[in-house]
Amino acid sequence: MITAVSKLKLRFGDWLRNSALVWKLHAFCLAIRSLGQHKIEVRLLTLSYAYRRWPTAWLQSRLSPWLTPDRGAIWREKNIGWERYQQRLNDHGLIKSILLKAPHPWGEKGVLYVAFEYNWLRLLKHHDIRKLMQDYLIVGASSCSPPDFSAHWALAHVGPDPVFMQISNSSDMLLYGRFNHNIRPIPIMASDWINPAFYQPKPHSQRGIDLLVVAGWGRVKRHWTLFNALKKMRKGLRVVLIGQDMDGRTAADVLNEARVFGVANRIEMICDARIEDVARHQCDSKASVILSAREGACVVVSESLFADAPVALFHDAHIGSSRYINEETGIFLHRETMAAQLESLIDESDKFSPRRWAEVNINCSQTSGRLNQLLRDYSASVCIPWTCDITPICWHPDPEYMSPVDRSAMTSSYSDLMERHNLSISPYT
């Protein structure tokens, strides 16, 4: 009886978090609440939450007047939605950010890459971003999809040039395009910055892990869906979970869920692994599975592909890198056939060619080239000189230069950034 109740709680909690119907009902309730809110900053925050849940034309019409050039500054002047990032906003410097290009003479602008919302909110809180944008084009990188709109709209009309925004899902391109906020989405995701050199795949005949899950221990990662399928799969499979504490949950919580489904003795768990160890396990796994219903870009998908491990994820998952799944790279799961699908993927993993596809389509060198071309085209369109290209980077797990030579060459650029704008970027400054 206790086991049945526990399973029911897991399924019901998952439905509440991910049901499209629940999201729409929540958006409707928020929209109604906004009608009685008199403080404009409170009302706008409520509307932004509602729009994230359900981006209707009505909500768009309520928000659009507050994203125009003459009104858009309200999002940063009133710090709308900043509360959730408050603990991270005390620091003046940036992390998970990198200089792609230094400014050059005759008005040629540098390029500053700023990942995650709290970092560009630090810029707004502690620095003169308008002055900074006289010297640099800014490329932001969203952390989730749909975006946390209130944090993004803090950048609305912040300078004469648009803020170029890396997306987390191709569907976000449309959402950004609905407003006149001078935030320009670019069709690049965090999962496009993987360096193939960090992955040395084993031949599939020599791989020791049948199925690998790389995900934090939070509820949103939905490990229980694998446990539900695993009880129907043949015994003897080596299933390895790699993760870290997340949202107040630890490995013990995930193990307890495995016990509910009677498969605790059929999994291995690794906590707080170094990125090099994660890559080694990925290169030793026959297949990788992503269990989330909703994430941002999900870099683990790309990492798995470069490790030459085909990927399984749910057919209805809202995950940016789901667009990478095709007959060469993996499969889409359906709940009712998940167990059989995973067994088949493991048995036939050597018939896929995920690394070959990834090297052709999503390697970090290509992504740097795409971003460079986009910024160069923009500069030409507004008559800003462009004589020097951006420095190629990758993510591992934070943005870094592909070549140590490039890192050394950029040292003086960080000193100049600090001298002129009092802005430091760890670990480069």
C-alpha atoms as one frame of an Amber mdcrd trajectory, in Angstrom:
protein
   0.000   0.000   0.000   2.802   2.430   0.951   4.604   1.697  -2.306   1.467
   2.337  -4.350   0.879   5.668  -2.600   4.506   6.701  -3.170   4.235   5.930
  -6.876   1.007   7.890  -7.091   2.634  10.897  -5.407   5.521  10.820  -7.880
   3.191  10.668 -10.865   0.834  13.335  -9.549   3.668  15.679  -8.606   5.162
  15.232 -12.049   1.822  16.037 -13.668   1.460  19.214 -11.609   4.938  20.399
 -12.622   4.735  19.610 -16.322   1.121  19.459 -17.492   0.323  21.991 -20.209
  -3.176  22.275 -18.731  -1.800  23.162 -15.296   0.529  25.739 -16.833  -2.378
  27.370 -18.669  -4.590  27.368 -15.571  -1.794  28.955 -13.576  -1.316  31.605
 -16.281  -5.055  32.351 -16.268  -5.063  32.791 -12.490  -2.032  35.076 -12.648
  -3.653  37.164 -15.379  -6.785  37.613 -13.257  -4.671  38.530 -10.229  -2.828
  41.193 -12.232  -6.092  43.067 -12.823  -6.283  43.959  -9.142  -2.626  44.924
  -8.688  -2.099  48.692  -8.591   1.697  48.936  -8.281   2.914  48.738 -11.847
   6.073  46.772 -11.027   4.033  44.111  -9.203   1.552  43.888 -12.056   4.273
  43.587 -14.688   6.020  40.830 -12.763   2.755  38.882 -12.482   2.077  39.342
 -16.194   5.599  38.184 -17.095   5.089  35.021 -15.050   1.766  34.416 -16.748
   3.264  34.993 -20.195   6.009  32.476 -19.462   3.347  29.900 -18.637   1.061
  30.699 -21.560   2.207  33.278 -24.159  -1.215  34.406 -25.366  -1.967  37.391
 -27.578  -3.870  39.044 -24.708  -0.895  38.853 -22.362   1.350  40.071 -25.155
  -0.890  43.112 -25.629  -0.667  43.896 -21.899   3.121  43.673 -21.863   4.049
  45.263 -25.182   3.485  48.902 -24.080   6.077  48.367 -21.341   8.812  47.183
 -23.705   8.962  50.204 -25.992  11.983  52.555 -26.128  10.312  55.151 -23.889
   9.041  52.686 -21.250  11.309  49.629 -21.405  13.707  50.967 -18.751  11.109
  50.253 -16.058  12.183  46.603 -15.878  15.678  47.542 -14.661  14.782  50.763
 -12.835  12.262  48.883 -10.669  14.379  45.695 -10.462  11.375  43.692 -11.598
  11.882  39.977 -10.933  15.358  40.393  -9.487  14.430  38.907  -6.107  15.051
  35.313  -7.179  18.664  36.216  -8.030  19.270  38.434  -5.000  21.887  36.255
  -3.300  23.998  36.273  -6.463  23.805  39.998  -7.138  26.130  41.214  -4.388
  29.270  40.414  -6.379  30.421  43.076  -8.826  32.399  40.759 -11.097  31.173
  38.237 -13.632  31.553  34.477 -13.810  30.613  32.092 -16.638  31.448  34.932
 -19.013  34.297  35.645 -21.424  35.727  38.281 -23.741  35.379  37.208 -27.339
  37.016  40.277 -28.815  38.777  43.412 -27.611  37.807  46.871 -28.899  39.931
  48.206 -31.748  40.664  51.710 -33.056  38.262  53.778 -35.127  35.179  52.671
 -33.225  35.478  48.911 -33.764  33.679  47.295 -30.865  34.755  44.345 -28.779
  32.428  41.478 -27.882  31.518  40.443 -24.335  29.793  37.081 -23.804  27.706
  37.020 -20.600  26.048  33.734 -19.661  23.097  33.421 -17.275  20.659  36.008
 -16.048  22.319  36.881 -12.737  25.489  37.944 -14.530  23.850  40.568 -16.719
  21.826  41.744 -13.722  25.183  42.304 -11.985  26.188  44.468 -14.920  23.025
  46.513 -14.557  23.299  46.836 -10.783  26.986  47.622 -10.364  28.245  49.017
 -13.672  27.472  51.652 -16.269  26.244  49.307 -18.966  25.534  52.112 -21.419
  29.147  53.205 -21.204  30.239  49.584 -21.534  28.171  49.198 -24.703  30.033
  52.093 -26.272  33.019  49.732 -26.414  31.435  46.275 -26.606  28.646  44.351
 -28.262  27.017  42.137 -25.631  26.006  38.535 -26.230  23.823  37.109 -23.477
  23.094  33.436 -22.900  19.723  32.379 -21.539  19.645  29.564 -18.985  16.117
  28.239 -19.473  13.156  27.879 -21.812  10.752  29.566 -21.834  13.010  32.425
 -20.701  12.709  34.180 -17.360  11.252  37.177 -19.168  11.465  39.763 -16.404
  15.234  39.247 -16.052  15.681  39.368 -19.820  13.564  42.476 -20.225  15.870
  44.300 -17.826  18.021  44.608 -20.958  15.261  46.225 -23.013  16.629  49.207
 -24.983  19.664  49.346 -22.698  21.882  50.697 -25.463  21.904  51.732 -29.107
  22.979  48.267 -30.205  20.775  45.265 -29.500  21.742  42.744 -26.866  22.252
  39.513 -28.779  20.620  36.686 -26.859  21.627  33.044 -27.156  18.482  30.925
 -26.821  17.740  27.678 -24.989  15.154  26.319 -27.418  14.382  27.124 -31.045
  10.788  27.958 -30.031  12.130  30.921 -28.058  13.047  32.720 -31.289   9.351
  33.405 -31.882   8.712  34.547 -28.304  11.516  37.118 -28.447  10.403  38.330
 -31.846   6.965  39.381 -30.616   8.234  42.459 -28.755  10.051  45.660 -29.636
  12.658  45.422 -26.865  15.939  45.561 -28.829  16.932  42.121 -27.571  17.879
  40.118 -30.635  17.646  36.310 -30.331  20.315  34.284 -32.127  19.825  30.634
 -33.174  22.657  29.317 -30.991  22.286  27.283 -27.784  24.579  26.358 -24.900
  24.640  22.819 -26.294  26.343  24.100 -29.475  29.647  24.899 -27.750  31.097
  21.408 -27.102  34.713  20.722 -28.045  35.097  17.250 -29.636  38.688  17.068
 -28.357  37.422  16.506 -24.795  35.833  13.165 -25.764  37.736  10.022 -26.688
  35.036   7.381 -27.306  35.712   3.697 -26.757  34.639   1.152 -29.369  31.105
   0.048 -28.484  32.234  -3.558 -28.072  34.488  -2.425 -25.208  32.031  -0.203
 -23.357  31.211  -1.210 -19.798  28.096   0.885 -19.096  24.820  -0.047 -20.745
  22.834   3.053 -19.853  24.039   6.359 -18.393  22.061   9.193 -16.801  23.889
  12.476 -16.146  21.538  14.761 -14.214  21.225  16.516 -10.864  19.202  14.842
  -8.150  16.319  17.357  -8.411  12.724  16.299  -9.025  12.689  17.966 -12.437
  15.180  15.364 -13.666  12.533  12.627 -13.174  14.756   9.651 -12.396  11.648
   7.788 -11.307  10.532   7.403 -14.933  13.638   5.301 -15.586  13.036   3.229
 -12.459   9.499   2.523 -13.616  10.846   1.271 -16.955  13.836  -0.555 -15.468
  11.642  -2.960 -13.511  10.327  -4.180 -16.886  13.795  -4.508 -18.459  16.052
  -7.537 -18.353  18.339  -7.925 -15.384  22.099  -7.702 -15.716  22.185  -4.289
 -17.395  24.680  -1.867 -15.915  22.834   1.394 -15.274  24.863   4.318 -13.892
  23.516   7.617 -12.547  25.873  10.581 -12.193  24.580  13.633 -10.347  24.870
  16.203  -7.606  22.637  17.761  -4.966  19.911  19.900  -6.517  16.890  21.796
  -5.224  17.335  20.420  -1.711  17.531  16.800  -2.843  20.440  14.390  -2.567
  21.390  11.001  -3.963  19.588   9.425  -1.000  16.281  10.845  -2.226  16.789
   9.353  -5.682  17.808   6.017  -4.186  14.624   5.991  -2.116  12.616   6.445
  -5.323  14.490   3.491  -6.832  13.462   1.424  -3.802   9.821   2.362  -4.374
  10.049   0.673  -7.787  12.122  -2.220  -6.509  15.232  -1.487  -8.596  17.622
   0.053  -6.059  19.974  -2.919  -6.414  20.119  -2.488 -10.189  21.635   0.994
 -10.347  24.996   2.576  -9.532  25.227   6.158  -8.318  28.174   8.554  -8.584
  28.072  11.899  -6.783  29.870  15.160  -7.590  32.038  13.756 -10.364  34.621
  15.995 -12.025  33.793  16.961 -15.597  36.696  14.839 -16.848  35.266  11.796
 -15.061  31.805  12.486 -16.451  33.265  12.589 -19.971  35.125   9.331 -19.354
  31.902   7.596 -18.302  30.047   9.051 -21.275  32.703   7.605 -23.586  32.257
   4.243 -21.845  28.462   4.101 -22.126  26.462   2.408 -24.865  23.571   4.844
 -24.546  22.523   7.957 -22.673  19.026   8.861 -21.486  17.551  12.267 -20.615
  14.427  12.014 -18.470  13.369  15.649 -17.991  10.077  16.909 -19.349  11.366
  20.473 -19.578  14.879  21.908 -19.589  16.897  24.553 -21.339  19.316  23.490
 -24.036  20.502  20.401 -22.065  24.231  20.237 -22.777  24.327  16.561 -21.725
  22.718  15.639 -25.040  25.595  17.184 -27.007  28.211  15.730 -24.690  26.736
  12.266 -25.208  26.783  12.683 -28.972  30.456  13.632 -28.993  31.078  10.624
 -26.738  29.474   8.612 -29.570  26.647   7.468 -27.304  23.149   7.630 -28.843
  20.625   9.543 -26.773  17.063   8.740 -25.718  14.670  11.447 -24.556  10.905
  11.751 -24.332   9.104  12.625 -27.562   7.160  15.453 -25.917  10.032  16.931
 -23.873  10.577  20.667 -24.146  14.372  20.472 -24.447  16.395  22.613 -26.844
  18.760  19.897 -27.991  15.874  17.544 -28.811  16.277  18.913 -32.338  19.562
  16.980 -32.514  17.798  13.632 -32.243  17.483  11.825 -35.562  18.117   8.378
 -37.035  21.876   8.862 -36.610  21.889  10.169 -33.057  19.179   8.520 -30.975
  15.493   7.913 -30.320  12.397   9.552 -28.885  10.807   7.667 -26.009   7.144
   6.941 -25.367   6.169   6.106 -21.803   4.236   2.944 -22.652   7.094   1.426
 -24.719  10.048   2.976 -22.897  11.462  -0.273 -21.484  11.570  -2.034 -24.862
  12.925   1.068 -26.590  15.804   1.419 -24.141  16.723  -2.258 -24.407  16.751
  -1.965 -28.192  18.861   1.208 -28.048  21.433  -0.517 -25.854  21.571  -3.619
 -28.048  21.863  -1.637 -31.286  23.895   1.325 -30.056  26.762   0.573 -32.457
  24.420   1.099 -35.421  24.126   4.826 -34.647  26.731   7.459 -35.584  26.127
  10.336 -33.140  29.677  11.675 -33.053  29.941  11.848 -36.819  26.706  13.826
 -36.959  27.755  16.129 -34.099  31.150  16.908 -35.611  29.463  18.009 -38.830
  26.632  19.989 -37.251  27.292  21.317 -33.727  31.000  21.508 -32.912  32.262
  24.604 -31.080  34.440  25.834 -33.963  31.405  26.044 -36.231  29.408  27.799
 -33.525  32.120  30.437 -33.074  32.070  30.945 -36.836  28.293  31.340 -36.898
  28.327  33.889 -34.091  31.201  35.755 -35.708  29.339  36.008 -39.012  26.195
  37.227 -37.303  28.054  39.962 -35.402  30.069  40.949 -38.442  26.908  41.279
 -40.539  25.286  43.414 -37.868  28.337  45.660 -37.613  28.332  46.152 -41.367
  24.615  47.018 -41.298  25.192  49.904 -38.857  28.602  50.967 -40.252  30.678
  49.758 -37.296  34.157  48.627 -38.445  34.945  44.903 -38.276  38.578  44.050
 -38.992  39.174  41.403 -36.328  37.103  38.246 -35.718  36.059  36.863 -32.325
  38.267  34.370 -30.511  36.922  30.786 -30.721  35.581  29.374 -27.454  33.958
  26.247 -26.051  32.106  25.338 -22.844  33.888  23.025 -20.379  31.805  23.394
 -18.205  32.110  27.194 -18.334  33.084  29.252 -21.392  36.802  29.043 -22.126
  39.138  29.613 -25.039  39.801  26.653 -27.281  43.521  27.456 -27.377  45.818
  28.343 -24.424  47.581  30.684 -26.829  44.352  32.665 -27.229  43.935  32.909
 -23.461  47.422  34.394 -23.126  46.814  36.773 -26.012  43.622  38.095 -24.354
  45.253  38.903 -20.992  45.789  42.578 -21.767  42.170  42.869 -22.950  40.920
  41.907 -19.490  43.248  44.449 -17.916  41.844  47.100 -20.233  38.276  46.085
 -19.345  39.117  46.443 -15.664  40.863  49.773 -16.127  38.175  51.376 -18.287
  35.020  49.856 -16.796  36.067  48.430 -13.402  34.723  45.058 -14.555  36.407
  41.777 -13.663  35.648  38.359 -15.154  36.700  35.313 -13.162  38.964  33.408
 -13.764  40.486  35.667 -16.414  40.992  38.866 -14.425
